[in-house]
Amino acid sequence: MQLDRIKYLKLFFIILAGFFFIFSARKSYAKNPVGIVWRPPNDLTEVHDELDLFQKSGVDYLVINKEVRPAVMDILNNYPFHIYVSIPNRFLTTSDLQNHFKQIFERCQNYIKYYDQYSTVDAYGLFEYGQIQSPYFVTLIQPLISRLRKNTTHPFFYLSNRDIKSDVDQILDFKILRLNNGLSDTLIQNISATNIYVTESNGKKFNVRNLERLFKKAQEYHNPTLFFSSDWLFSLYERHIQIFDYIEALSHNPNSLFSTKVLSKTAPASNWLVILLLLVWCITAVHYAFEPTYRKSIQRFFYNHNFFVNDVIERHTRLSTSGLIVLLVQSLIGGMFFYAIAQYSFSQLGYEALVNHYPFLGFLAGHRISLLFIGFASVLIYNLICITWLYFGIYGINYYSQAVTLQAWTQHINVINLSIIITLIMSHSPAIPIYFFSLVFILNILLSFYTTVFDTIKLTDKPYLQHLYTTLPYTITLIGMMVWILIGTHFIQVCMLALSLS
């Protein structure tokens, strides 16, 4: 009997030791909070399905940035989510606050009045991606916040993509920080925000290893709430990637590992801008090879410039068809330049800021290709205005073809300029040479008018004062337009905001 008792006692201790080993081998992890930036569907059945999926995936927070229907809010009351309402004041500048304070306040007030009746709402986001680095911005937004505090007891936050110290942090309760590089930006140990919005960069293939590293870094640091875009998650879900299972498992245990297919290497996408540049060179080369008059005019323009101008004025050299071709090619080059510099200078978020303030910059469904057509049209219209001005204002120019030739031939150098700029951009060169050649490109277009004027002065017997009647009104108009664009439309502030978001 004594032996049996000892035997069972040994078995008990063996089983106890086994359980102890199993539980001690599993490190205890605090759950990492997870949030979804959610765009509710129109169909209520789909709303139920998505919310069920979120709840099953362990989602704690939902961010909505529009005034959803009461029926959706009633459904949300049956779920344990904490709701953050981000009021759609996007890309605010100091000029917006100064000129549209009343409209911004009323929008915030209406949102708060609507959502405050629902107990699931926990906080309000007053703006997204504002000009927070400007002290003047803080001064202007402070009275807005003070007045809104009287309308609700809920905390206020803002959305930013820059983890910088700002006085805005002293007057708002918290912020949600957007990672600029998506899942590849895992250096969150240096980030002070406790709410992080993770967006995967467009065109990047999903890799669950990046998601694992992100949750592991979050667990090692301060367990921030990780927010994900519902649009991005559902795009993966529709491709049969079990993204919600990954998030649910990793939020509980960042050391969870998943067996996934090895991602096949894909060839780098061809740069269509380079292809377009080659097309420009091909058009120029064919034009040069098969049009003798054009070939001679190029040589004389650069090597015997005064004789070339004299031949054009005296109608010894007639380049009507060539002038039209060059004018269109230069317009295409202008469009490519506009697109290339914008692509280099502004991230997708920065471009969205530009389009938010100037919608025409994204007239093709918000795509950057809009910039190519805008640049093409801008250079073409500018040159046509200059040509018309020269035709009516310069003595000695009696035909449109003369004005076209003298205006457009000066811009030939921009073919080389654009080639250098695109080469520097693709080789990831420093910004200084890129912007230097960009400035040369713009000046070449703007000064081509003056080059034509001074070329014709030498060949006429009219006094210099006579030409001032042409150049002075043009100069005043040009400067006035530039001042209006840069200051009157707050273009500088918007560009500074867009650059800060890039």
TIBADO-78297 format. One record per residue (C-alpha): residue number from 1; residue in one letter; chain; x, y, z. Coordinates in steps of 0.5 Angstrom, whole numbers. Example, Ala and Ser with C-alpha at 12.3 -4.5 7.8 and 13.67 -1.06 7.14 Angstrom:
BEGIN
[atom 1,a,A,[25,-9,16]]
[atom 2,s,A,[27,-2,14]]
END
This chain:
BEGIN
[atom 1,m,A,[0,0,0]]
[atom 2,q,A,[6,5,2]]
[atom 3,l,A,[9,3,-5]]
[atom 4,d,A,[3,5,-9]]
[atom 5,r,A,[2,11,-5]]
[atom 6,i,A,[9,13,-7]]
[atom 7,k,A,[8,11,-14]]
[atom 8,y,A,[2,16,-15]]
[atom 9,l,A,[5,21,-11]]
[atom 10,k,A,[11,21,-16]]
[atom 11,l,A,[6,21,-22]]
[atom 12,f,A,[3,27,-19]]
[atom 13,f,A,[9,31,-19]]
[atom 14,i,A,[11,29,-26]]
[atom 15,i,A,[4,31,-28]]
[atom 16,l,A,[5,38,-24]]
[atom 17,a,A,[12,39,-27]]
[atom 18,g,A,[10,38,-34]]
[atom 19,f,A,[4,43,-33]]
[atom 20,f,A,[9,48,-30]]
[atom 21,f,A,[14,47,-36]]
[atom 22,i,A,[9,48,-41]]
[atom 23,f,A,[7,54,-38]]
[atom 24,s,A,[13,57,-36]]
[atom 25,a,A,[16,56,-43]]
[atom 26,r,A,[10,60,-46]]
[atom 27,k,A,[12,68,-44]]
[atom 28,s,A,[6,72,-42]]
[atom 29,y,A,[5,78,-46]]
[atom 30,a,A,[0,83,-45]]
[atom 31,k,A,[-5,84,-51]]
[atom 32,n,A,[-2,89,-56]]
[atom 33,p,A,[-8,94,-57]]
[atom 34,v,A,[-11,94,-65]]
[atom 35,g,A,[-15,99,-68]]
[atom 36,i,A,[-18,100,-75]]
[atom 37,v,A,[-19,106,-79]]
[atom 38,w,A,[-26,104,-82]]
[atom 39,r,A,[-30,106,-88]]
[atom 40,p,A,[-37,103,-87]]
[atom 41,p,A,[-40,100,-93]]
[atom 42,n,A,[-47,102,-95]]
[atom 43,d,A,[-50,95,-94]]
[atom 44,l,A,[-52,94,-87]]
[atom 45,t,A,[-51,87,-87]]
[atom 46,e,A,[-44,88,-90]]
[atom 47,v,A,[-43,93,-84]]
[atom 48,h,A,[-45,87,-79]]
[atom 49,d,A,[-40,82,-83]]
[atom 50,e,A,[-35,87,-82]]
[atom 51,l,A,[-36,88,-75]]
[atom 52,d,A,[-36,81,-73]]
[atom 53,l,A,[-30,80,-77]]
[atom 54,f,A,[-26,86,-73]]
[atom 55,q,A,[-29,83,-66]]
[atom 56,k,A,[-27,76,-68]]
[atom 57,s,A,[-20,79,-70]]
[atom 58,g,A,[-19,82,-63]]
[atom 59,v,A,[-20,89,-65]]
[atom 60,d,A,[-21,94,-60]]
[atom 61,y,A,[-21,101,-63]]
[atom 62,l,A,[-25,104,-69]]
[atom 63,v,A,[-23,110,-73]]
[atom 64,i,A,[-29,113,-77]]
[atom 65,n,A,[-28,120,-81]]
[atom 66,k,A,[-35,122,-84]]
[atom 67,e,A,[-42,122,-81]]
[atom 68,v,A,[-44,115,-81]]
[atom 69,r,A,[-52,114,-81]]
[atom 70,p,A,[-56,113,-75]]
[atom 71,a,A,[-57,106,-77]]
[atom 72,v,A,[-50,104,-77]]
[atom 73,m,A,[-48,107,-70]]
[atom 74,d,A,[-54,103,-67]]
[atom 75,i,A,[-51,97,-70]]
[atom 76,l,A,[-44,99,-67]]
[atom 77,n,A,[-47,100,-60]]
[atom 78,n,A,[-48,93,-60]]
[atom 79,y,A,[-40,92,-60]]
[atom 80,p,A,[-35,93,-55]]
[atom 81,f,A,[-31,98,-60]]
[atom 82,h,A,[-28,104,-57]]
[atom 83,i,A,[-30,109,-63]]
[atom 84,y,A,[-25,115,-65]]
[atom 85,v,A,[-29,120,-70]]
[atom 86,s,A,[-23,124,-74]]
[atom 87,i,A,[-27,130,-76]]
[atom 88,p,A,[-25,131,-84]]
[atom 89,n,A,[-21,137,-83]]
[atom 90,r,A,[-15,135,-88]]
[atom 91,f,A,[-8,139,-89]]
[atom 92,l,A,[-10,145,-85]]
[atom 93,t,A,[-5,151,-86]]
[atom 94,t,A,[-5,157,-82]]
[atom 95,s,A,[-9,161,-88]]
[atom 96,d,A,[-14,156,-87]]
[atom 97,l,A,[-15,157,-80]]
[atom 98,q,A,[-14,165,-81]]
[atom 99,n,A,[-19,165,-87]]
[atom 100,h,A,[-24,159,-85]]
[atom 101,f,A,[-24,159,-78]]
[atom 102,k,A,[-32,160,-78]]
[atom 103,q,A,[-33,154,-82]]
[atom 104,i,A,[-28,149,-79]]
[atom 105,f,A,[-31,151,-72]]
[atom 106,e,A,[-38,149,-75]]
[atom 107,r,A,[-36,143,-78]]
[atom 108,c,A,[-33,141,-71]]
[atom 109,q,A,[-39,143,-67]]
[atom 110,n,A,[-44,139,-72]]
[atom 111,y,A,[-40,133,-71]]
[atom 112,i,A,[-39,133,-64]]
[atom 113,k,A,[-46,135,-63]]
[atom 114,y,A,[-48,129,-68]]
[atom 115,y,A,[-43,124,-64]]
[atom 116,d,A,[-44,126,-57]]
[atom 117,q,A,[-51,122,-57]]
[atom 118,y,A,[-47,115,-57]]
[atom 119,s,A,[-44,112,-51]]
[atom 120,t,A,[-39,108,-56]]
[atom 121,v,A,[-35,115,-58]]
[atom 122,d,A,[-29,116,-54]]
[atom 123,a,A,[-25,122,-57]]
[atom 124,y,A,[-25,127,-63]]
[atom 125,g,A,[-20,128,-68]]
[atom 126,l,A,[-20,135,-70]]
[atom 127,f,A,[-15,135,-76]]
[atom 128,e,A,[-11,131,-80]]
[atom 129,y,A,[-4,133,-82]]
[atom 130,g,A,[-4,140,-80]]
[atom 131,q,A,[2,145,-81]]
[atom 132,i,A,[4,144,-73]]
[atom 133,q,A,[11,146,-74]]
[atom 134,s,A,[9,153,-75]]
[atom 135,p,A,[8,157,-68]]
[atom 136,y,A,[3,161,-72]]
[atom 137,f,A,[-2,155,-73]]
[atom 138,v,A,[-2,153,-66]]
[atom 139,t,A,[-4,160,-64]]
[atom 140,l,A,[-10,160,-69]]
[atom 141,i,A,[-12,153,-67]]
[atom 142,q,A,[-12,155,-59]]
[atom 143,p,A,[-18,159,-59]]
[atom 144,l,A,[-22,153,-64]]
[atom 145,i,A,[-20,148,-58]]
[atom 146,s,A,[-22,152,-53]]
[atom 147,r,A,[-29,153,-56]]
[atom 148,l,A,[-30,146,-57]]
[atom 149,r,A,[-28,144,-50]]
[atom 150,k,A,[-35,147,-48]]
[atom 151,n,A,[-39,142,-53]]
[atom 152,t,A,[-36,136,-50]]
[atom 153,t,A,[-32,132,-45]]
[atom 154,h,A,[-29,127,-49]]
[atom 155,p,A,[-21,128,-51]]
[atom 156,f,A,[-19,131,-57]]
[atom 157,f,A,[-13,128,-62]]
[atom 158,y,A,[-10,129,-68]]
[atom 159,l,A,[-7,125,-74]]
[atom 160,s,A,[0,127,-76]]
[atom 161,n,A,[6,123,-80]]
[atom 162,r,A,[11,127,-76]]
[atom 163,d,A,[14,125,-69]]
[atom 164,i,A,[16,132,-68]]
[atom 165,k,A,[15,136,-61]]
[atom 166,s,A,[10,141,-62]]
[atom 167,d,A,[6,146,-58]]
[atom 168,v,A,[0,143,-61]]
[atom 169,d,A,[1,137,-56]]
[atom 170,q,A,[0,141,-50]]
[atom 171,i,A,[-7,143,-52]]
[atom 172,l,A,[-9,137,-55]]
[atom 173,d,A,[-10,130,-51]]
[atom 174,f,A,[-6,125,-56]]
[atom 175,k,A,[-4,124,-63]]
[atom 176,i,A,[-4,118,-68]]
[atom 177,l,A,[2,118,-71]]
[atom 178,r,A,[2,115,-79]]
[atom 179,l,A,[9,111,-80]]
[atom 180,n,A,[11,114,-87]]
[atom 181,n,A,[14,107,-90]]
[atom 182,g,A,[9,103,-88]]
[atom 183,l,A,[10,96,-85]]
[atom 184,s,A,[18,97,-87]]
[atom 185,d,A,[18,102,-82]]
[atom 186,t,A,[19,98,-75]]
[atom 187,l,A,[24,103,-72]]
[atom 188,i,A,[18,105,-67]]
[atom 189,q,A,[23,105,-61]]
[atom 190,n,A,[25,112,-62]]
[atom 191,i,A,[17,114,-63]]
[atom 192,s,A,[14,118,-57]]
[atom 193,a,A,[7,117,-60]]
[atom 194,t,A,[2,111,-56]]
[atom 195,n,A,[-2,111,-62]]
[atom 196,i,A,[1,109,-69]]
[atom 197,y,A,[-3,108,-76]]
[atom 198,v,A,[1,103,-80]]
[atom 199,t,A,[0,104,-88]]
[atom 200,e,A,[3,100,-93]]
[atom 201,s,A,[6,103,-99]]
[atom 202,n,A,[3,103,-105]]
[atom 203,g,A,[5,97,-110]]
[atom 204,k,A,[9,93,-105]]
[atom 205,k,A,[8,86,-104]]
[atom 206,f,A,[5,84,-97]]
[atom 207,n,A,[10,80,-93]]
[atom 208,v,A,[8,77,-86]]
[atom 209,r,A,[15,78,-84]]
[atom 210,n,A,[14,85,-84]]
[atom 211,l,A,[8,85,-80]]
[atom 212,e,A,[11,80,-75]]
[atom 213,r,A,[17,85,-74]]
[atom 214,l,A,[12,91,-73]]
[atom 215,f,A,[8,87,-67]]
[atom 216,k,A,[15,85,-64]]
[atom 217,k,A,[18,92,-64]]
[atom 218,a,A,[11,94,-61]]
[atom 219,q,A,[11,89,-55]]
[atom 220,e,A,[19,91,-54]]
[atom 221,y,A,[17,98,-53]]
[atom 222,h,A,[11,101,-50]]
[atom 223,n,A,[5,97,-53]]
[atom 224,p,A,[2,102,-57]]
[atom 225,t,A,[-4,102,-61]]
[atom 226,l,A,[-3,100,-68]]
[atom 227,f,A,[-8,102,-73]]
[atom 228,f,A,[-9,99,-80]]
[atom 229,s,A,[-13,102,-86]]
[atom 230,s,A,[-19,97,-87]]
[atom 231,d,A,[-19,98,-94]]
[atom 232,w,A,[-12,95,-94]]
[atom 233,l,A,[-14,90,-90]]
[atom 234,f,A,[-20,88,-94]]
[atom 235,s,A,[-16,88,-101]]
[atom 236,l,A,[-11,83,-98]]
[atom 237,y,A,[-17,79,-95]]
[atom 238,e,A,[-20,79,-102]]
[atom 239,r,A,[-13,76,-104]]
[atom 240,h,A,[-14,70,-99]]
[atom 241,i,A,[-9,73,-95]]
[atom 242,q,A,[-11,71,-88]]
[atom 243,i,A,[-9,78,-85]]
[atom 244,f,A,[-14,78,-80]]
[atom 245,d,A,[-12,72,-77]]
[atom 246,y,A,[-5,74,-77]]
[atom 247,i,A,[-7,81,-73]]
[atom 248,e,A,[-11,77,-68]]
[atom 249,a,A,[-5,72,-66]]
[atom 250,l,A,[1,77,-66]]
[atom 251,s,A,[-3,82,-62]]
[atom 252,h,A,[-3,77,-57]]
[atom 253,n,A,[4,74,-58]]
[atom 254,p,A,[8,77,-62]]
[atom 255,n,A,[13,71,-63]]
[atom 256,s,A,[7,68,-67]]
[atom 257,l,A,[10,65,-73]]
[atom 258,f,A,[6,63,-80]]
[atom 259,s,A,[8,59,-85]]
[atom 260,t,A,[7,63,-92]]
[atom 261,k,A,[9,62,-99]]
[atom 262,v,A,[16,64,-101]]
[atom 263,l,A,[15,71,-105]]
[atom 264,s,A,[17,70,-112]]
[atom 265,k,A,[22,75,-114]]
[atom 266,t,A,[19,80,-119]]
[atom 267,a,A,[22,84,-125]]
[atom 268,p,A,[23,92,-123]]
[atom 269,a,A,[17,96,-126]]
[atom 270,s,A,[20,100,-132]]
[atom 271,n,A,[20,107,-131]]
[atom 272,w,A,[15,110,-137]]
[atom 273,l,A,[18,117,-136]]
[atom 274,v,A,[25,114,-138]]
[atom 275,i,A,[21,111,-144]]
[atom 276,l,A,[17,118,-146]]
[atom 277,l,A,[24,121,-145]]
[atom 278,l,A,[27,116,-150]]
[atom 279,l,A,[21,118,-155]]
[atom 280,v,A,[22,125,-154]]
[atom 281,w,A,[30,124,-156]]
[atom 282,c,A,[27,119,-162]]
[atom 283,i,A,[22,125,-165]]
[atom 284,t,A,[28,130,-164]]
[atom 285,a,A,[33,125,-168]]
[atom 286,v,A,[28,123,-173]]
[atom 287,h,A,[26,131,-174]]
[atom 288,y,A,[34,133,-175]]
[atom 289,a,A,[35,127,-180]]
[atom 290,f,A,[30,128,-185]]
[atom 291,e,A,[29,135,-185]]
[atom 292,p,A,[35,139,-187]]
[atom 293,t,A,[32,146,-186]]
[atom 294,y,A,[31,144,-179]]
[atom 295,r,A,[38,141,-178]]
[atom 296,k,A,[41,147,-181]]
[atom 297,s,A,[37,152,-177]]
[atom 298,i,A,[39,148,-170]]
[atom 299,q,A,[47,149,-172]]
[atom 300,r,A,[46,156,-174]]
[atom 301,f,A,[42,158,-168]]
[atom 302,f,A,[48,155,-163]]
[atom 303,y,A,[54,157,-168]]
[atom 304,n,A,[52,163,-172]]
[atom 305,h,A,[46,166,-168]]
[atom 306,n,A,[45,173,-171]]
[atom 307,f,A,[45,170,-178]]
[atom 308,f,A,[40,165,-176]]
[atom 309,v,A,[35,171,-173]]
[atom 310,n,A,[37,175,-179]]
[atom 311,d,A,[35,169,-184]]
[atom 312,v,A,[28,168,-180]]
[atom 313,i,A,[26,176,-180]]
[atom 314,e,A,[28,176,-187]]
[atom 315,r,A,[24,170,-189]]
[atom 316,h,A,[30,166,-192]]
[atom 317,t,A,[29,161,-187]]
[atom 318,r,A,[22,158,-186]]
[atom 319,l,A,[20,153,-181]]
[atom 320,s,A,[13,153,-180]]
[atom 321,t,A,[12,145,-180]]
[atom 322,s,A,[18,145,-175]]
[atom 323,g,A,[16,150,-171]]
[atom 324,l,A,[10,146,-169]]
[atom 325,i,A,[13,140,-168]]
[atom 326,v,A,[18,143,-163]]
[atom 327,l,A,[13,147,-160]]
[atom 328,l,A,[9,141,-158]]
[atom 329,v,A,[15,137,-156]]
[atom 330,q,A,[17,143,-151]]
[atom 331,s,A,[10,142,-148]]
[atom 332,l,A,[11,135,-147]]
[atom 333,i,A,[18,136,-144]]
[atom 334,g,A,[15,141,-140]]
[atom 335,g,A,[9,136,-137]]
[atom 336,m,A,[15,131,-136]]
[atom 337,f,A,[19,136,-132]]
[atom 338,f,A,[13,138,-128]]
[atom 339,y,A,[11,131,-127]]
[atom 340,a,A,[18,129,-125]]
[atom 341,i,A,[19,134,-120]]
[atom 342,a,A,[13,133,-116]]
[atom 343,q,A,[14,126,-116]]
[atom 344,y,A,[21,127,-113]]
[atom 345,s,A,[19,132,-108]]
[atom 346,f,A,[12,130,-106]]
[atom 347,s,A,[10,123,-103]]
[atom 348,q,A,[3,120,-104]]
[atom 349,l,A,[1,124,-98]]
[atom 350,g,A,[4,130,-100]]
[atom 351,y,A,[1,130,-106]]
[atom 352,e,A,[-6,129,-103]]
[atom 353,a,A,[-5,135,-99]]
[atom 354,l,A,[-4,139,-106]]
[atom 355,v,A,[-10,136,-109]]
[atom 356,n,A,[-14,137,-103]]
[atom 357,h,A,[-12,145,-103]]
[atom 358,y,A,[-12,145,-111]]
[atom 359,p,A,[-17,140,-114]]
[atom 360,f,A,[-15,141,-121]]
[atom 361,l,A,[-8,138,-120]]
[atom 362,g,A,[-11,131,-119]]
[atom 363,f,A,[-17,132,-124]]
[atom 364,l,A,[-16,125,-127]]
[atom 365,a,A,[-19,121,-121]]
[atom 366,g,A,[-13,124,-116]]
[atom 367,h,A,[-8,120,-120]]
[atom 368,r,A,[-1,124,-121]]
[atom 369,i,A,[-1,123,-129]]
[atom 370,s,A,[-6,129,-128]]
[atom 371,l,A,[1,133,-127]]
[atom 372,l,A,[4,131,-134]]
[atom 373,f,A,[-2,134,-138]]
[atom 374,i,A,[-3,140,-133]]
[atom 375,g,A,[5,141,-135]]
[atom 376,f,A,[4,140,-142]]
[atom 377,a,A,[-2,145,-142]]
[atom 378,s,A,[1,150,-138]]
[atom 379,v,A,[8,150,-142]]
[atom 380,l,A,[4,150,-149]]
[atom 381,i,A,[-1,156,-147]]
[atom 382,y,A,[5,160,-144]]
[atom 383,n,A,[9,159,-150]]
[atom 384,l,A,[2,161,-155]]
[atom 385,i,A,[1,167,-150]]
[atom 386,c,A,[9,169,-151]]
[atom 387,i,A,[8,168,-159]]
[atom 388,t,A,[2,172,-160]]
[atom 389,w,A,[5,178,-155]]
[atom 390,l,A,[11,178,-160]]
[atom 391,y,A,[7,177,-166]]
[atom 392,f,A,[3,184,-164]]
[atom 393,g,A,[8,187,-160]]
[atom 394,i,A,[15,186,-164]]
[atom 395,y,A,[17,190,-170]]
[atom 396,g,A,[20,186,-175]]
[atom 397,i,A,[16,180,-174]]
[atom 398,n,A,[10,179,-179]]
[atom 399,y,A,[9,172,-179]]
[atom 400,y,A,[7,167,-173]]
[atom 401,s,A,[12,162,-176]]
[atom 402,q,A,[17,167,-174]]
[atom 403,a,A,[15,168,-167]]
[atom 404,v,A,[14,161,-166]]
[atom 405,t,A,[21,159,-169]]
[atom 406,l,A,[25,165,-165]]
[atom 407,q,A,[21,163,-158]]
[atom 408,a,A,[21,155,-159]]
[atom 409,w,A,[28,155,-161]]
[atom 410,t,A,[31,158,-155]]
[atom 411,q,A,[28,152,-151]]
[atom 412,h,A,[32,147,-154]]
[atom 413,i,A,[37,146,-149]]
[atom 414,n,A,[31,144,-144]]
[atom 415,v,A,[31,137,-148]]
[atom 416,i,A,[38,136,-145]]
[atom 417,n,A,[36,139,-138]]
[atom 418,l,A,[30,134,-137]]
[atom 419,s,A,[35,129,-139]]
[atom 420,i,A,[40,131,-133]]
[atom 421,i,A,[34,132,-128]]
[atom 422,i,A,[31,125,-130]]
[atom 423,t,A,[38,122,-129]]
[atom 424,l,A,[40,125,-123]]
[atom 425,i,A,[33,123,-120]]
[atom 426,m,A,[34,116,-122]]
[atom 427,s,A,[41,115,-119]]
[atom 428,h,A,[38,118,-112]]
[atom 429,s,A,[43,124,-113]]
[atom 430,p,A,[43,130,-108]]
[atom 431,a,A,[37,135,-108]]
[atom 432,i,A,[42,141,-110]]
[atom 433,p,A,[44,139,-117]]
[atom 434,i,A,[37,137,-118]]
[atom 435,y,A,[33,143,-116]]
[atom 436,f,A,[39,147,-120]]
[atom 437,f,A,[38,144,-126]]
[atom 438,s,A,[30,145,-125]]
[atom 439,l,A,[31,152,-124]]
[atom 440,v,A,[35,153,-130]]
[atom 441,f,A,[29,149,-134]]
[atom 442,i,A,[24,154,-131]]
[atom 443,l,A,[28,160,-133]]
[atom 444,n,A,[30,158,-140]]
[atom 445,i,A,[22,158,-141]]
[atom 446,l,A,[21,164,-138]]
[atom 447,l,A,[27,168,-141]]
[atom 448,s,A,[26,165,-148]]
[atom 449,f,A,[21,171,-149]]
[atom 450,y,A,[26,176,-147]]
[atom 451,t,A,[32,173,-151]]
[atom 452,t,A,[27,174,-157]]
[atom 453,v,A,[26,181,-156]]
[atom 454,f,A,[33,183,-155]]
[atom 455,d,A,[35,178,-161]]
[atom 456,t,A,[30,183,-166]]
[atom 457,i,A,[32,189,-163]]
[atom 458,k,A,[39,188,-166]]
[atom 459,l,A,[36,188,-173]]
[atom 460,t,A,[31,194,-173]]
[atom 461,d,A,[32,201,-173]]
[atom 462,k,A,[27,202,-168]]
[atom 463,p,A,[30,205,-161]]
[atom 464,y,A,[30,201,-155]]
[atom 465,l,A,[24,205,-152]]
[atom 466,q,A,[20,203,-157]]
[atom 467,h,A,[21,195,-155]]
[atom 468,l,A,[19,197,-147]]
[atom 469,y,A,[12,198,-150]]
[atom 470,t,A,[12,191,-151]]
[atom 471,t,A,[17,188,-145]]
[atom 472,l,A,[14,192,-140]]
[atom 473,p,A,[7,190,-140]]
[atom 474,y,A,[9,183,-141]]
[atom 475,t,A,[14,184,-135]]
[atom 476,i,A,[9,187,-130]]
[atom 477,t,A,[4,182,-132]]
[atom 478,l,A,[8,176,-131]]
[atom 479,i,A,[11,178,-124]]
[atom 480,g,A,[4,180,-122]]
[atom 481,m,A,[1,173,-124]]
[atom 482,m,A,[7,170,-120]]
[atom 483,v,A,[6,174,-114]]
[atom 484,w,A,[-1,172,-114]]
[atom 485,i,A,[0,165,-115]]
[atom 486,l,A,[5,164,-110]]
[atom 487,i,A,[2,169,-104]]
[atom 488,g,A,[-5,170,-106]]
[atom 489,t,A,[-7,163,-107]]
[atom 490,h,A,[-3,161,-101]]
[atom 491,f,A,[1,156,-105]]
[atom 492,i,A,[8,157,-101]]
[atom 493,q,A,[4,155,-95]]
[atom 494,v,A,[1,149,-98]]
[atom 495,c,A,[8,147,-101]]
[atom 496,m,A,[11,147,-95]]
[atom 497,l,A,[6,143,-92]]
[atom 498,a,A,[6,138,-97]]
[atom 499,l,A,[14,138,-97]]
[atom 500,s,A,[13,137,-89]]
[atom 501,l,A,[9,131,-90]]
[atom 502,s,A,[13,128,-95]]
END
